[in-house]
Amino acid sequence: MKQKYLITIDGLQMLGWDKNVTLTTLGEFRKEDDRYFISYNNFNYENNIDDITLLEVDADKRVVFTRNGENSSHLVIERDQTNYSHYRTDYGDAMLGVRANKIMNDLDNAGGRLSLSYALNLNANELFQQDLIITVKEI
């Protein structure tokens, strides 16, 4: 993977208590037709697993997260629609429901910012709310 972009992901999980997570990494960014693609390696230091994450951004309508590797997952996040997706973790597989409250796409050919707010549920029980801000800068 050619790593020409600095990708920062700031996340806030609301589980009854708030948990902030920030990931800064190098990756790729490109535009094809009306979609943007962001990809990066996601290395887990706890178990020495290196996965590749790909985000496909379709305007302000839909974001698809696909992680390939040991802990593969596929999440389709659409505004005002619940999608069910497979999610693999170190503890086992799960089927998650994902529903976006907000998708704000301020990406352009040079990078930019993507903001998401969504809820995750498991067996129709809400697990948590997630806010993400993904920033892409050419280096």
C-alpha positions in Angstrom: 0.0 0.0 0.0 1.4 3.4 -1.0 1.0 5.6 2.1 0.7 9.2 1.0 -1.9 10.5 3.4 -2.1 11.2 7.1 -5.4 9.7 8.5 -6.7 10.7 11.9 -9.7 9.0 13.4 -11.2 10.6 16.5 -13.9 8.5 18.1 -16.2 9.0 21.0 -18.2 6.0 22.3 -21.1 6.7 24.6 -21.8 3.6 26.8 -23.3 5.2 29.8 -19.7 6.6 30.2 -17.7 8.2 27.5 -14.7 6.7 25.9 -12.4 8.7 23.6 -10.2 6.8 21.0 -7.8 8.4 18.6 -5.9 6.6 15.8 -3.4 8.4 13.6 -1.8 6.4 10.8 -0.6 6.6 7.2 -2.8 5.3 4.4 -4.2 5.9 0.9 -7.0 8.2 -0.3 -8.6 8.4 -3.7 -11.7 9.4 -5.6 -13.5 7.2 -8.1 -16.6 8.5 -9.8 -18.7 10.0 -7.0 -17.1 7.9 -4.2 -14.1 8.4 -1.9 -11.9 5.5 -0.7 -9.8 5.7 2.5 -7.5 2.7 3.4 -5.0 2.1 6.1 -3.3 -0.7 8.1 -4.8 -1.3 11.5 -2.2 -3.0 13.7 -3.3 -4.6 17.0 -0.4 -4.6 19.4 -2.2 -6.9 21.8 -2.2 -9.9 19.5 0.2 -8.7 16.7 -2.5 -8.8 14.0 -2.3 -6.5 11.0 -5.6 -5.8 9.3 -6.4 -3.5 6.4 -9.4 -1.2 6.7 -11.1 0.3 3.7 -13.8 3.0 4.0 -16.0 3.7 1.0 -17.8 7.0 1.2 -20.8 7.6 -1.0 -21.7 11.3 -0.7 -23.6 12.1 2.6 -25.7 8.9 2.2 -23.5 5.9 3.0 -20.2 4.8 4.5 -19.0 1.2 4.2 -16.2 0.0 6.6 -14.5 -3.2 5.5 -11.7 -4.7 7.5 -9.8 -7.6 5.9 -7.5 -9.9 7.9 -7.7 -11.9 11.1 -10.5 -9.8 12.6 -12.6 -9.1 9.4 -15.7 -7.0 9.5 -18.1 -5.3 7.2 -20.3 -2.4 8.5 -22.7 -0.5 6.2 -23.7 2.8 7.8 -26.6 4.7 6.2 -28.5 7.6 7.4 -32.0 6.7 8.8 -31.7 3.0 7.9 -30.6 0.1 10.0 -28.2 -2.3 8.3 -27.1 -5.6 9.8 -23.5 -6.5 9.4 -21.1 -9.3 10.4 -18.4 -8.3 12.9 -15.5 -10.5 14.0 -13.6 -9.9 17.2 -11.0 -11.7 19.3 -14.0 -13.0 21.4 -16.1 -14.3 18.6 -18.4 -13.3 15.8 -21.5 -11.1 16.1 -24.3 -9.6 14.0 -24.6 -5.9 14.6 -27.3 -3.5 13.6 -26.0 -0.1 12.6 -28.0 3.1 12.1 -26.5 6.5 11.3 -27.9 9.7 12.7 -25.5 11.9 10.8 -23.1 11.6 7.9 -21.3 14.8 6.9 -18.9 14.4 4.0 -16.5 17.3 3.5 -14.0 15.4 1.5 -12.5 16.7 -1.8 -9.7 15.6 -4.1 -7.0 16.6 -1.6 -8.5 15.0 1.5 -10.7 16.7 4.1 -13.1 15.5 6.8 -15.8 13.0 7.3 -18.1 13.1 10.4 -20.3 10.2 11.4 -22.7 9.7 14.3 -24.3 6.2 14.6 -25.8 3.7 17.0 -24.8 0.0 17.2 -27.2 -2.7 18.5 -26.8 -6.4 19.1 -30.0 -8.5 19.1 -32.1 -5.3 19.0 -30.5 -3.9 22.1 -28.5 -0.7 21.7 -24.9 -1.2 22.7 -23.6 2.3 22.3 -23.6 5.5 20.3 -20.5 6.3 18.3 -19.3 9.6 16.9 -16.3 9.6 14.5 -14.4 12.4 12.8 -12.0 11.1 10.1 -9.5 13.6 8.8 -7.4 13.0 5.7 -4.4 15.2 4.8 -2.0 14.7 2.0 1.7 14.5 3.1 
